[in-house]
Amino acid sequence: MSRSTGRCGFTIIELLVSISIISILIGLLLPAVQSAREAARRTQCMNNMRQIGIALQNYHTQHRSFPGSHENYSHFPGMLPFLEQRNVYDRFDSTLPYHHDAQEVAVSSLISTFRCPSDIGPTHKKILTQEVDSDGHYAQGNFDGFISSYYPCSGISQELIDQLLVPAGQYPSGMNNPKTVFWRGEDGRGSYTRFADITDGTSNTIMYCEVHILGVEGRRSHFSHTDPYLAHPGSPYNPRSNFVLHGVTPSGAWPGPNWGLTNGSGGDGEPYSFHTNDLNVVLRADGSVTTMTPDSMPLYLLAHLFAIADGQGRFGEE
């Protein structure tokens, strides 16, 4: 009986070639998988914004205004029943400051609608009280509070108006801080804006956008400031949880007239893109959701779109 002399299996060279081909295919496939995952996260982020928009619209329908901030807490608790978070709302005591120990269960509860899926930062951070420490910052509280990925703008900084918008001819000399949908006073109180107050048009007014509040390595934090009013609060329950648009560059320098939104746009407490291609998801006052990029959103236009009645700024303008 003759034995077969044919070889079995692979040679080392054939095995290495096969492994190389498989590696190349995996290398080609991974970017497509990552891109598909990011597209799904972006879609979920936009859906979150839509849910926030629906909640705010329903609040306005019932109360004839958008929710307002109080001395001891922000507009955020008022939104909870309209986001199917009645159990969290019932645990929040409106007679106490948001940082009171009795508020821990409510303030620490994670509200998934307010978290961007692409936000890889921590979901909780030590809350700040309304007491100023010896360094001029708000003192820390006794528990960690939930951190949102989305915040409204409470105003345009006077420095930005005087040093960029007025010289660029966007505002007249002597222009004071224009109101936004969620404007506030220095005591934390404010807002209760009505649709009738938004004379620039609800489709041309931004209510909410993605905001990074924890600081980004290598980027300047606008809110690590000796002025206690600029110490960023972190928790959306804080009456000073809204951000003020300052618009300085990551190096801390004042921008030119054409400087626009970037991925991080100067770091802490400013509009920030959690997504690829510097794409920031924003909620307009009419409840619609759109995106903005550096190419489509120069800083002066962004300032106009946050203002509710300055008579300027339209989506699509350059």
C-alpha positions as CSV (number, residue, x, y, z in Angstrom):
1,M,0.0,0.0,0.0
2,S,1.4,3.3,-1.0
3,R,1.4,6.2,1.4
4,S,0.4,9.7,0.3
5,T,3.4,12.1,0.1
6,G,1.2,15.3,0.0
7,R,1.8,17.8,2.8
8,C,-0.8,18.8,5.4
9,G,-1.4,22.2,6.9
10,F,0.3,25.5,6.2
11,T,3.9,26.5,5.9
12,I,5.2,29.3,8.1
13,I,5.2,31.7,5.2
14,E,1.6,30.9,4.3
15,L,0.5,31.3,7.9
16,L,2.3,34.7,8.1
17,V,0.7,35.8,4.9
18,S,-2.8,34.8,6.1
19,I,-2.3,36.6,9.4
20,S,-1.1,39.7,7.5
21,I,-4.2,39.7,5.3
22,I,-6.5,39.3,8.3
23,S,-4.7,42.1,10.1
24,I,-5.2,44.4,7.1
25,L,-8.9,43.5,6.9
26,I,-9.4,44.2,10.6
27,G,-7.5,47.5,10.2
28,L,-9.9,48.5,7.4
29,L,-12.9,47.4,9.3
30,L,-12.3,49.1,12.7
31,P,-12.5,52.7,11.5
32,A,-15.9,51.9,9.9
33,V,-17.1,50.2,13.2
34,Q,-15.9,53.2,15.2
35,S,-17.6,55.6,12.8
36,A,-20.8,53.7,13.0
37,R,-20.7,53.8,16.8
38,E,-20.0,57.5,16.9
39,A,-22.9,58.1,14.5
40,A,-25.1,56.1,16.9
41,R,-23.9,58.1,19.9
42,R,-24.5,61.4,18.0
43,T,-28.0,60.3,17.1
44,Q,-28.7,59.5,20.8
45,C,-27.2,62.9,21.8
46,M,-29.6,64.7,19.4
47,N,-32.5,62.6,20.8
48,N,-31.5,63.7,24.3
49,M,-31.7,67.3,23.2
50,R,-35.1,66.7,21.6
51,Q,-36.4,65.2,24.9
52,I,-35.1,68.3,26.8
53,G,-36.8,70.5,24.2
54,I,-40.1,68.7,24.5
55,A,-39.9,69.0,28.3
56,L,-39.2,72.7,28.1
57,Q,-42.1,73.2,25.6
58,N,-44.5,71.3,27.8
59,Y,-43.3,73.3,30.9
60,H,-44.0,76.6,29.0
61,T,-47.4,75.3,27.9
62,Q,-48.4,74.6,31.5
63,H,-46.7,77.6,33.2
64,R,-46.7,80.1,30.4
65,S,-42.9,80.6,30.7
66,F,-39.7,78.6,30.7
67,P,-38.6,77.5,34.2
68,G,-36.6,80.1,36.2
69,S,-33.8,79.9,38.6
70,H,-34.1,80.7,42.3
71,E,-31.6,81.8,45.0
72,N,-31.1,78.3,46.2
73,Y,-31.4,76.2,43.1
74,S,-31.6,76.4,39.3
75,H,-34.3,76.0,36.7
76,F,-33.4,72.3,36.5
77,P,-35.7,70.8,39.1
78,G,-38.7,72.3,37.4
79,M,-38.0,70.3,34.2
80,L,-37.9,66.9,36.0
81,P,-41.6,66.1,36.0
82,F,-41.7,66.7,32.2
83,L,-38.8,64.3,31.7
84,E,-40.6,61.4,33.5
85,Q,-38.4,62.0,36.5
86,R,-41.2,62.6,39.0
87,N,-39.6,60.3,41.6
88,V,-36.4,62.5,41.6
89,Y,-38.5,65.7,41.6
90,D,-40.5,64.5,44.6
91,R,-37.2,63.9,46.5
92,F,-36.0,67.5,45.9
93,D,-37.0,69.9,48.7
94,S,-37.5,73.4,47.2
95,T,-37.4,74.9,50.7
96,L,-33.7,74.0,51.0
97,P,-30.5,74.9,49.1
98,Y,-29.6,72.4,46.5
99,H,-26.3,71.6,48.4
100,H,-28.1,70.7,51.7
101,D,-27.3,67.2,52.8
102,A,-31.0,66.3,52.7
103,Q,-30.9,66.9,48.9
104,E,-28.2,64.2,48.2
105,V,-30.6,61.5,46.8
106,A,-32.1,63.9,44.3
107,V,-29.0,65.9,43.3
108,S,-26.9,62.8,43.0
109,S,-29.4,60.9,40.8
110,L,-28.1,60.4,37.3
111,I,-30.5,61.7,34.6
112,S,-29.4,59.8,31.5
113,T,-31.2,62.3,29.2
114,F,-28.7,64.9,30.3
115,R,-25.6,62.8,29.5
116,C,-24.1,62.8,26.0
117,P,-23.1,59.2,25.1
118,S,-19.8,60.5,23.8
119,D,-19.0,62.3,27.0
120,I,-16.3,60.1,28.6
121,G,-15.9,62.3,31.7
122,P,-17.1,61.4,35.2
123,T,-20.8,61.5,35.8
124,H,-20.5,63.0,39.3
125,K,-18.5,65.7,40.9
126,K,-18.3,67.2,44.4
127,I,-21.0,69.8,44.6
128,L,-20.3,73.4,45.6
129,T,-22.0,75.4,48.3
130,Q,-22.9,79.0,48.0
131,E,-20.3,79.9,50.6
132,V,-17.1,81.5,49.4
133,D,-13.8,80.2,50.8
134,S,-10.7,82.1,51.6
135,D,-9.4,81.8,48.1
136,G,-12.5,83.4,46.6
137,H,-14.0,80.1,45.4
138,Y,-17.2,78.3,46.4
139,A,-16.6,75.8,49.1
140,Q,-17.2,72.1,48.4
141,G,-20.3,70.4,49.8
142,N,-20.5,67.0,51.5
143,F,-21.5,64.8,48.6
144,D,-21.1,64.2,44.8
145,G,-23.7,65.6,42.5
146,F,-24.7,64.5,39.1
147,I,-23.0,66.4,36.2
148,S,-24.9,67.2,32.9
149,S,-23.4,67.3,29.5
150,Y,-25.8,70.1,28.4
151,Y,-26.2,73.5,29.9
152,P,-27.9,76.8,28.8
153,C,-26.2,80.1,28.4
154,S,-27.0,82.7,31.0
155,G,-25.3,85.7,29.3
156,I,-22.6,87.1,27.1
157,S,-19.7,88.4,29.1
158,Q,-19.2,92.2,29.1
159,E,-15.5,91.7,28.2
160,L,-16.5,89.8,25.0
161,I,-19.0,92.5,24.1
162,D,-16.5,95.4,24.7
163,Q,-13.4,93.7,23.2
164,L,-14.8,91.8,20.3
165,L,-18.4,92.5,19.4
166,V,-18.3,96.3,19.7
167,P,-15.0,96.7,17.7
168,A,-16.3,94.3,15.1
169,G,-19.4,96.4,14.6
170,Q,-21.8,93.7,16.0
171,Y,-23.0,95.8,18.9
172,P,-23.1,99.6,19.5
173,S,-20.7,101.1,22.1
174,G,-22.1,100.9,25.6
175,M,-24.1,97.7,24.9
176,N,-24.8,95.8,28.2
177,N,-25.2,92.1,28.6
178,P,-28.2,91.0,26.4
179,K,-30.6,88.6,27.9
180,T,-30.6,84.9,27.0
181,V,-33.4,82.4,27.5
182,F,-32.0,81.3,30.8
183,W,-30.5,84.7,31.9
184,R,-29.8,85.2,35.6
185,G,-28.9,87.9,38.0
186,E,-25.9,88.0,40.3
187,D,-28.0,86.5,43.1
188,G,-28.7,83.4,40.9
189,R,-32.3,84.5,40.3
190,G,-33.6,84.9,36.8
191,S,-35.3,83.7,33.6
192,Y,-39.0,82.8,33.4
193,T,-38.6,83.8,29.8
194,R,-41.7,83.6,27.7
195,F,-42.0,83.0,23.9
196,A,-43.1,86.6,23.6
197,D,-39.8,87.8,25.0
198,I,-37.8,86.0,22.2
199,T,-38.2,88.7,19.6
200,D,-35.3,87.4,17.5
201,G,-37.4,84.3,16.7
202,T,-37.4,80.9,18.5
203,S,-35.8,79.2,15.5
204,N,-32.8,81.6,15.7
205,T,-32.3,81.4,19.5
206,I,-30.2,78.7,21.2
207,M,-31.4,77.4,24.6
208,Y,-29.1,74.5,25.3
209,C,-25.8,73.2,23.9
210,E,-23.1,70.7,24.8
211,V,-20.8,72.2,27.5
212,H,-17.7,70.8,29.1
213,I,-17.3,71.9,32.7
214,L,-14.5,69.7,34.2
215,G,-11.6,71.3,32.4
216,V,-9.5,69.8,29.6
217,E,-5.8,69.2,30.0
218,G,-3.8,71.9,28.2
219,R,-6.8,74.2,27.8
220,R,-7.6,77.3,29.9
221,S,-10.5,77.1,32.4
222,H,-12.6,80.3,32.4
223,F,-14.1,79.4,35.7
224,S,-11.0,78.7,37.8
225,H,-11.1,82.4,38.7
226,T,-10.6,84.4,41.9
227,D,-13.9,86.1,41.3
228,P,-16.4,83.8,43.2
229,Y,-19.1,84.6,40.7
230,L,-17.0,82.9,38.0
231,A,-16.4,79.7,39.9
232,H,-18.2,77.1,37.9
233,P,-20.8,75.1,39.9
234,G,-20.8,71.7,38.2
235,S,-24.2,70.5,39.3
236,P,-27.1,71.5,37.1
237,Y,-29.1,72.1,40.3
238,N,-26.8,75.0,41.2
239,P,-28.5,78.4,40.6
240,R,-25.3,79.4,38.8
241,S,-25.2,76.2,36.7
242,N,-25.6,78.1,33.4
243,F,-22.5,79.2,31.6
244,V,-21.5,82.7,30.5
245,L,-20.1,82.9,27.0
246,H,-16.6,84.3,27.4
247,G,-15.0,83.1,24.2
248,V,-11.3,83.3,24.9
249,T,-9.0,81.0,23.1
250,P,-7.3,78.0,24.8
251,S,-4.2,80.1,25.5
252,G,-6.3,82.7,27.2
253,A,-6.0,85.3,24.5
254,W,-8.9,87.3,23.1
255,P,-10.0,86.0,19.6
256,G,-10.3,87.9,16.4
257,P,-13.6,88.6,14.7
258,N,-13.5,85.3,12.8
259,W,-12.6,83.0,15.7
260,G,-15.3,80.4,16.1
261,L,-16.3,77.3,18.0
262,T,-13.7,74.6,18.4
263,N,-13.6,71.2,20.0
264,G,-13.2,72.6,23.5
265,S,-13.4,76.2,22.5
266,G,-11.2,77.3,25.3
267,G,-11.9,74.6,27.8
268,D,-14.0,74.7,30.9
269,G,-17.6,76.0,30.8
270,E,-17.9,76.9,27.2
271,P,-19.7,75.3,24.2
272,Y,-17.8,72.0,23.7
273,S,-17.9,69.3,21.1
274,F,-18.0,65.7,22.4
275,H,-18.2,64.4,18.8
276,T,-15.9,64.1,15.8
277,N,-15.4,67.0,13.4
278,D,-16.0,69.5,16.2
279,L,-19.7,69.0,15.9
280,N,-21.7,70.5,18.8
281,V,-25.4,69.6,19.3
282,V,-27.6,72.5,20.2
283,L,-31.3,73.0,21.1
284,R,-33.2,75.9,19.7
285,A,-36.0,77.7,21.5
286,D,-38.6,76.3,19.1
287,G,-37.7,72.8,20.3
288,S,-35.7,71.8,17.2
289,V,-32.2,70.3,17.4
290,T,-29.4,71.2,15.1
291,T,-25.6,71.1,15.0
292,M,-22.9,73.7,14.7
293,T,-19.2,73.5,13.6
294,P,-16.3,76.0,13.6
295,D,-16.8,76.8,10.0
296,S,-20.5,77.5,10.4
297,M,-20.4,79.4,13.7
298,P,-18.1,82.3,14.2
299,L,-18.0,83.6,17.8
300,Y,-20.0,86.8,17.1
301,L,-22.8,84.8,15.5
302,L,-22.8,82.4,18.4
303,A,-23.2,85.3,20.8
304,H,-26.2,86.7,18.8
305,L,-27.9,83.3,18.7
306,F,-27.8,83.0,22.5
307,A,-29.4,86.5,22.9
308,I,-33.2,86.5,22.7
309,A,-33.8,90.1,21.6
310,D,-30.7,91.8,20.1
311,G,-32.2,91.9,16.6
312,Q,-29.2,90.1,15.0
313,G,-28.0,86.6,14.1
314,R,-29.6,83.9,12.0
315,F,-28.7,80.3,11.6
316,G,-26.9,79.8,8.3
317,E,-25.2,83.2,8.4
318,E,-21.4,83.4,8.1
